[in-house]
Amino acid sequence: MVAAGDADQSSVAERLGIKPDMVVQEIGWDEDVDDDLRAAIEEQIGGDILDEDADEVIDVVLLWWREDDGDLGDTLIEVRTPLNENGVIWVLTPKTGQPGHVEPSDIAEAVPQVGLAQTANISAGPKWAGTRLVSPKSSKTKR
């Protein structure tokens, strides 16, 4: 049964678009985060997830976000700064019925105001949902 759980978690890391050797940063860690998801991501990248104080160029940001965490728009502006140009932000929020649940409309409202685009939603674990955010492609970068 443990092996099946491990397979489920590694597939979640893959569905998040996490690939070996990617630089992944975690913002908003607290006691309630999904440790299985974190372990699967670290296994996938072959190293540790960086904390909020990292000063490297980031491929993927995991933003654990709860209802009382403040202004999502302001936080998104801060976390996108170290992202590489093709970087992704995953906003991980508690699912409906979980403490700290965030309405999807709250995310949908904040995203365009900070120049990002919402591209996917997934179940990131038993208690967490993930919303994928990227910088929209401009006509110049499509060439």
Stockholm file with secondary structure:
# STOCKHOLM 1.0

chainA/1-143         MVAAGDADQSSVAERLGIKPDMVVQEIGWDEDVDDDLRAAIEEQIGGDILDEDADEVIDVVLLWWREDDGDLGDTLIEVRTPLNENGVIWVLTPKTGQPGHVEPSDIAEAVPQVGLAQTANISAGPKWAGTRLVSPKSSKTKR
#=GR chainA/1-143 SS CHHHHHHHHHHHHHHTTCCTTCCEEEESCCTTSCHHHHHHHHHHHTSCCBCTTCCSCEEEEEEECCTTSCCHHHHHHHHHTTEEEEEEEEEEEECTTSTTCCCHHHHHHHHHHTTCEEEEEEECSSSEEEEEEECCCCGGGGC
#=GC SS_cons         CHHHHHHHHHHHHHHTTCCTTCCEEEESCCTTSCHHHHHHHHHHHTSCCBCTTCCSCEEEEEEECCTTSCCHHHHHHHHHTTEEEEEEEEEEEECTTSTTCCCHHHHHHHHHHTTCEEEEEEECSSSEEEEEEECCCCGGGGC
//
